[in-house]
Amino acid sequence: MSNFSLSPKNVRFVLIGLIVMVAGYILMSGGGSSDPDVFNPEIFNFRRLVISPLLVIIGIVIVIVAIMKKPREDKDDKGGQ
């Protein structure tokens, strides 16, 4: 694990960000109609237009921060010995 570029804490944040993004995509799904001639106004509700895109964007931000954040070096690990 010492050659891995992300610390275990950063990997957890990446996974949390991915879970938040998947939740946003799940909330975005549905609302269609089985009959193409019938309009279903459910595709324009608050959950699909506001909440789910926000969750996806928040998930992306979490993943970017987790990747870019430099892991702290332990005080015992100085010198690499």
C-alpha positions, -999 to +999 in steps of 0.1 A: +000+000+000+030+023+004+033+027-035-004+037-038-008+074-046-040+078-024-042+073+013-069+050+027-088+081+039-087+096+004-100+063-011-129+064+013-138+099+002-136+088-034-160+059-027-183+083-008-183+107-037-191+078-062-220+067-040-234+102-039-232+105-077-249+071-081-277+082-058-281+113-079-284+093-111-309+069-094-331+099-083-329+113-119-343+081-135-379+073-141-409+095-149-413+082-184-446+071-201-453+038-216-475+055-243-455+080-264-487+100-272-493+107-235-474+135-218-462+127-182-455+159-162-435+138-136-403+143-157-403+179-146-406+175-109-383+191-083-365+159-075-354+153-111-346+189-119-329+202-087-320+175-062-305+149-085-282+172-104-270+188-072-262+153-058-242+145-089-223+178-088-216+174-050-203+138-057-180+151-084-167+178-061-161+152-033-142+130-057-120+159-070-112+171-035-104+135-024-080+130-054-063+165-050-060+165-012-025+158-001-024+131+026-008+141+059+025+127+067+028+110+101+054+124+125+068+089+129+073+084+091+099+112+087+130+102+070+115+072+053+133+046+075 
